[in-house]
Amino acid sequence: MKSIRTPLCDLFDIQVPILQAGMGGVAYGRLAAAVSNAGGLGCIAAIDGTPETVEEEIRRFRQLSNKPLCVDIGFPRRAPTGLADVEVVDLPGPIKQLHKELKALGVEVKPSHDQAMSIEDAKLKLDIALSYGAEAIACALGTPKWVVDTCHAKGTKVIGLVGRSRHVRSVMEAGADAVVVQGTEGGGHTGDVGLLALLAETLSFTTIPVIAAGGIVNGAQIAAVLTQGAQGVWLGTRFLASEESSAEDNFKAAVVEAGHDATVRTPIFDGLHIRSLRNRFIDAWDGHENEMLGYPRQRLVTSPVRWAASRANLKDYMNMPAGQGVGLVNERESAAKILAQLVDETVAALESARERIRIGG
Ligand SMILES: Cc1cc2nc3c(=O)[nH]c(=O)nc-3n(C[C@H](O)[C@H](O)[C@H](O)COP(=O)(O)O)c2cc1C
């Protein structure tokens, strides 16, 4: 069986240059271990959990795999810890409406403590990940130099995640080992520049390995970005419906059913743009856009609804981030099968390109 390698494989000591993205609510020890065991780099999402749950997931990974582990942590610059810090005088109309609708369905909406907002907890999570010898740390929401220095002192590699080429420069200045550039096609927080253009611009100046993300779900796409100059790919949506994914059952079903136009990029979840599957939560804001509070207040007022819906497995009221490649995810499969299929498809696409494209002259 043929495989693919790039220098990124040596950097992270992995067999194939396919990295599974950190995904809150989806990517924990089980999925990350399955991906790493299959030769890629598995990543545990550590933004939304508490330090205790993050430690539990890292332990789970270490029980299931002796391969390299990546942990995705957010280091937000603006980090209020609760509503009291940001003065929300009155809840926006759509939130009151969504509370009412959930109550009618018998779901109680309780106040929530948002881990993603705590820089102190982020530091604790980093300490925990390093104490378990995490081989890589992915930095979402900025790549501070002190994080890179702390990781390098322990021999841990650092990956910066960005959606704009100008942010690549700060990732390089901080001393990170690699950068993920995510095009607007991607699920979750995402910018407004398409991957093809973002990648081209980034490759024109960067001196560190570039990893492509956003909308990539098959091997032909992997072949395309590797040919363009990326050294690897960072895939989220492709693993959403995998057997090892922790996504709610109804979320997985929605992913399998969704067409390519099922996603929308909206600031309603937290004030920053997130690409998600369209649902009632999003539609409730139609005509009420002027009531949005902006980041981080919007996040604080929407969290209790999203989390109550998530616990109740109610797909109409949760946040279901997904990329534009979702229309090609049509089955619930194991992560190992997905990895093997991606590698086969990439090899086939590269070989077919060699046969189809003639260099004249
Ligand atoms: C369900 C979901 C949750 C996500 N959560 C996070 C997260 O917690 N941290 C993060 O850095 N990125 C997160 N992302 C973005 C991914 O890291 C990645 O950039 C994105 O999935 C790539 O695009 P794709 O989904 O089209 O493959 C999330 C994406 C999805 C689909």
The ligand as an SDF file (V2000), in Angstrom:
LIG
                    3D

 31 33  0  0  0  0  0  0  0  0999 V2000
  -17.3390   21.2580   15.5380 C   0  0  0  0  0  0  0  0  0  0  0  0
  -16.1030   22.1140   15.4480 C   0  0  0  0  0  0  0  0  0  0  0  0
  -15.5570   22.6240   16.6030 C   0  0  0  0  0  0  0  0  0  0  0  0
  -14.4040   23.3950   16.5310 C   0  0  0  0  0  0  0  0  0  0  0  0
  -13.8300   23.8210   17.7020 N   0  0  0  0  0  0  0  0  0  0  0  0
  -12.6050   24.3660   17.6590 C   0  0  0  0  0  0  0  0  0  0  0  0
  -11.8940   24.5710   18.8570 C   0  0  0  0  0  0  0  0  0  0  0  0
  -12.3680   24.2810   19.9610 O   0  0  0  0  0  0  0  0  0  0  0  0
  -10.6350   25.1010   18.7670 N   0  0  0  0  0  0  0  0  0  0  0  0
  -10.0760   25.3890   17.5590 C   0  0  0  0  0  0  0  0  0  0  0  0
   -8.9250   25.8210   17.5360 O   0  0  0  0  0  0  0  0  0  0  0  0
  -10.7440   25.2230   16.4060 N   0  0  0  0  0  0  0  0  0  0  0  0
  -11.9730   24.6790   16.4260 C   0  0  0  0  0  0  0  0  0  0  0  0
  -12.6150   24.4120   15.2460 N   0  0  0  0  0  0  0  0  0  0  0  0
  -11.9530   24.7290   13.9440 C   0  0  0  0  0  0  0  0  0  0  0  0
  -10.9850   23.5900   13.5830 C   0  0  0  0  0  0  0  0  0  0  0  0
   -9.8240   23.6790   14.3810 O   0  0  0  0  0  0  0  0  0  0  0  0
  -10.5280   23.6200   12.1150 C   0  0  0  0  0  0  0  0  0  0  0  0
   -9.8090   24.7800   11.8470 O   0  0  0  0  0  0  0  0  0  0  0  0
  -11.6700   23.4650   11.1140 C   0  0  0  0  0  0  0  0  0  0  0  0
  -12.5010   22.4200   11.5020 O   0  0  0  0  0  0  0  0  0  0  0  0
  -11.1210   23.2060    9.7130 C   0  0  0  0  0  0  0  0  0  0  0  0
  -12.1120   23.2810    8.7430 O   0  0  0  0  0  0  0  0  0  0  0  0
  -13.0180   22.0030    8.3350 P   0  0  0  0  0  0  0  0  0  0  0  0
  -13.9870   21.8310    9.4620 O   0  0  0  0  0  0  0  0  0  0  0  0
  -13.6760   22.4230    7.0860 O   0  0  0  0  0  0  0  0  0  0  0  0
  -12.1120   20.8200    8.2010 O   0  0  0  0  0  0  0  0  0  0  0  0
  -13.8050   23.6800   15.2770 C   0  0  0  0  0  0  0  0  0  0  0  0
  -14.3860   23.1620   14.1140 C   0  0  0  0  0  0  0  0  0  0  0  0
  -15.5090   22.3870   14.1790 C   0  0  0  0  0  0  0  0  0  0  0  0
  -16.0880   21.8200   12.9050 C   0  0  0  0  0  0  0  0  0  0  0  0
  1  2  1  0
  2  3  1  0
  2 30  2  0
  3  4  2  0
  4  5  1  0
  4 28  1  0
  5  6  2  0
  6  7  1  0
  6 13  1  0
  7  8  2  0
  7  9  1  0
  9 10  1  0
 10 11  2  0
 10 12  1  0
 12 13  2  0
 13 14  1  0
 14 15  1  0
 14 28  1  0
 15 16  1  0
 16 17  1  0
 16 18  1  0
 18 19  1  0
 18 20  1  0
 20 21  1  0
 20 22  1  0
 22 23  1  0
 23 24  1  0
 24 25  2  0
 24 26  1  0
 24 27  1  0
 28 29  2  0
 29 30  1  0
 30 31  1  0
M  END
$$$$
